[in-house]
Amino acid sequence: MARERREIRRIESAAARQVTFSKRRRGLFKKAEELAVLCDADVALVVFSSTGKLSQFASSNSMNEIIDKYTTHSKNLGKTDKQPSIDLNLEHSKCSSLNEQLAEASLQLRQMRGEELEGLNVEELQQMEKNLEAGLQRVLCTKDQQFMQEISELQRKGIQLAEENMRLRDQMPQVPTAGLAVPDTENVLTEDGQSSESVMTALNSGSSQDNDDGSDISLKLGLP
């Protein structure tokens, strides 16, 4: 037959209450000791009776060690609980500030492109015009500087090429000519083995003979 379950409530009799307290306290301490031994846990148990009498149990040598560990853990736990909320608030504020800055910068960029100018007054438009002119001047100045740098670089390369050409031109007469036969125009042989001088002599003699034969023919014919 199942045991009837007793309702948990305050015992009115002081004597019965004291007896129950003593029995339950010993049972509670026994369970705490078993938990410490079986699970290798640090267990501390503090009980005050209705008369203010202290009863305590500690699995380690000193109750103070466990209390100090509990106090340190409670402090760290409190910091851990508060720190995320503080960090989240800071991150949220930073995120909001960055979003505002991004929106403002995007609006200024669109206005620089000539968009969304309806909400600007005359002074703001004039200030924007000055900013654009100043920016344009800086762009032109930077472009001119880059042009000058490129021109200087090209001039430097041109000077290097000219110096290289001069160096190569100076080296040309120093090329060795040994082994190259230079023909003697005064003693060039013709195809039949005669020299040019012999050929010229023969031609002169031939022409003189022709002249002599002509004069003889003229005399024979009685021509003047």
C-alpha positions in Angstrom: 0.0 0.0 0.0 1.4 3.4 -1.0 2.6 5.6 1.7 0.5 8.7 2.2 2.2 11.9 1.2 2.4 14.4 4.0 1.7 18.0 3.2 4.8 20.3 3.6 4.0 23.0 6.0 5.3 24.6 9.3 5.1 22.3 12.3 3.2 24.0 15.0 4.6 22.1 18.0 8.0 23.4 19.0 9.2 20.1 20.4 8.2 18.2 17.2 9.7 21.0 15.1 13.0 20.6 16.9 13.0 16.8 16.5 12.2 17.1 12.8 14.9 19.8 12.4 17.6 17.5 14.0 16.6 14.5 11.8 16.4 16.5 8.5 19.6 18.3 9.3 21.6 15.0 9.7 20.0 13.7 6.5 20.9 16.9 4.6 24.5 16.8 5.8 24.8 13.2 4.9 23.5 13.9 1.3 25.9 16.8 1.0 28.8 14.6 2.1 27.8 11.9 -0.4 27.6 14.5 -3.2 31.1 15.8 -2.4 32.7 12.3 -2.3 30.9 10.8 -5.3 31.3 13.8 -7.6 34.5 15.3 -6.2 32.7 18.6 -5.7 33.2 21.4 -3.2 30.1 21.5 -1.1 29.3 23.9 1.7 26.2 23.8 3.7 25.1 26.4 6.3 21.9 26.0 8.3 20.5 28.3 11.0 17.8 26.9 13.3 14.7 28.9 14.4 16.6 29.7 17.6 19.5 31.1 15.6 21.9 28.2 16.2 24.4 27.6 13.4 25.1 24.3 11.8 27.5 24.0 8.9 29.2 21.4 6.7 32.1 21.8 4.3 33.6 19.2 2.1 37.0 20.8 2.1 39.2 21.6 5.1 37.9 25.1 5.6 34.5 26.6 5.1 36.2 30.0 4.4 37.9 28.6 1.3 34.6 27.7 -0.3 33.0 31.0 0.8 35.9 32.9 -0.8 35.5 30.9 -4.0 31.8 31.7 -4.0 32.4 35.4 -3.4 34.9 35.6 -6.2 32.7 33.7 -8.6 29.7 36.0 -7.7 31.7 39.1 -8.4 33.0 37.8 -11.7 29.5 36.7 -12.6 28.2 40.1 -11.8 30.8 41.7 -14.0 30.1 39.2 -16.8 26.4 40.0 -16.6 26.9 43.8 -16.7 29.7 43.9 -19.2 27.8 42.6 -22.2 25.1 45.1 -21.7 27.6 48.0 -21.5 29.4 46.7 -24.6 26.2 46.3 -26.5 25.2 49.9 -25.6 28.5 51.2 -26.7 28.4 49.2 -30.0 24.9 50.4 -30.6 25.8 54.0 -30.1 28.9 53.7 -32.4 26.8 51.9 -35.0 24.2 54.7 -34.9 26.9 57.4 -35.2 28.5 55.6 -38.1 25.2 55.2 -39.9 24.5 59.0 -39.5 28.0 59.9 -40.8 27.5 57.5 -43.7 24.1 59.0 -44.6 25.5 62.5 -44.4 28.5 61.6 -46.6 26.3 59.9 -49.1 24.1 63.0 -49.3 27.1 65.3 -49.8 28.4 63.1 -52.5 25.1 63.1 -54.4 25.0 66.9 -54.0 28.5 67.2 -55.4 27.2 65.3 -58.4 24.4 67.8 -58.8 21.7 65.7 -57.3 19.2 66.5 -54.5 20.0 70.2 -54.5 16.4 71.3 -53.8 16.9 71.7 -50.0 19.9 73.9 -50.2 19.8 77.7 -49.9 21.8 80.2 -51.9 24.7 80.4 -49.3 25.0 76.6 -49.2 25.0 76.5 -53.0 27.7 79.2 -53.2 29.8 77.3 -50.6 29.4 74.1 -52.7 30.5 76.0 -55.8 33.7 77.2 -54.0 34.4 73.7 -52.8 34.0 72.3 -56.4 36.2 75.1 -57.8 38.9 74.4 -55.2 38.7 70.7 -55.9 38.9 71.3 -59.7 42.1 73.5 -59.2 43.7 70.7 -57.2 42.8 68.2 -59.9 44.3 70.4 -62.6 47.4 71.0 -60.6 47.9 67.3 -60.0 47.4 66.6 -63.7 50.0 69.3 -64.7 52.5 67.8 -62.2 52.0 64.3 -63.7 52.4 65.7 -67.2 55.7 67.4 -66.2 56.9 64.2 -64.6 56.1 62.3 -67.8 57.8 64.9 -70.0 60.9 64.8 -67.8 61.0 61.1 -68.0 60.7 61.1 -71.8 63.5 63.7 -72.0 65.7 61.6 -69.8 65.1 58.6 -72.0 65.9 60.7 -75.1 69.2 61.8 -73.6 70.1 58.3 -72.8 69.3 57.1 -76.3 71.4 60.0 -77.8 74.3 59.1 -75.6 73.9 55.4 -76.6 74.0 56.4 -80.3 77.1 58.5 -79.8 78.8 55.6 -78.0 77.9 53.2 -80.8 79.1 55.8 -83.5 82.4 56.2 -81.7 82.9 52.4 -81.7 82.3 52.1 -85.5 85.9 53.0 -86.7 87.3 50.6 -84.2 85.8 47.6 -86.1 88.7 45.4 -87.3 89.2 45.4 -91.2 91.7 42.5 -91.4 90.8 39.8 -93.9 88.9 42.2 -96.2 90.6 42.4 -99.7 90.8 46.0 -101.1 90.9 45.9 -104.9 93.8 47.8 -106.7 92.0 49.8 -109.3 95.3 50.5 -111.0 96.2 46.9 -111.6 92.8 45.3 -112.3 93.0 42.3 -114.6 90.5 41.9 -117.4 88.8 38.7 -118.3 91.5 37.6 -120.8 94.3 38.1 -118.2 95.6 41.5 -119.3 95.9 44.4 -117.0 94.0 47.7 -117.5 97.2 49.5 -118.3 98.0 47.1 -121.1 94.5 47.5 -122.4 94.8 51.3 -122.5 98.2 51.1 -124.2 96.8 48.8 -126.9 93.8 51.1 -127.5 96.1 54.1 -127.9 98.3 52.3 -130.3 95.4 51.1 -132.3 93.9 54.6 -132.6 97.3 56.0 -133.7 97.6 53.2 -136.4 94.2 54.1 -137.7 95.2 57.7 -138.1 98.4 56.7 -140.0 96.5 54.4 -142.3 94.0 57.2 -143.1 96.7 59.7 -144.0 98.4 57.1 -146.3 95.1 56.5 -148.1 94.6 60.2 -148.5 98.0 60.6 -150.1 97.4 57.6 -152.4 94.2 59.1 -153.7 95.8 62.5 -154.2 93.4 64.1 -151.8 94.4 67.4 -150.3 
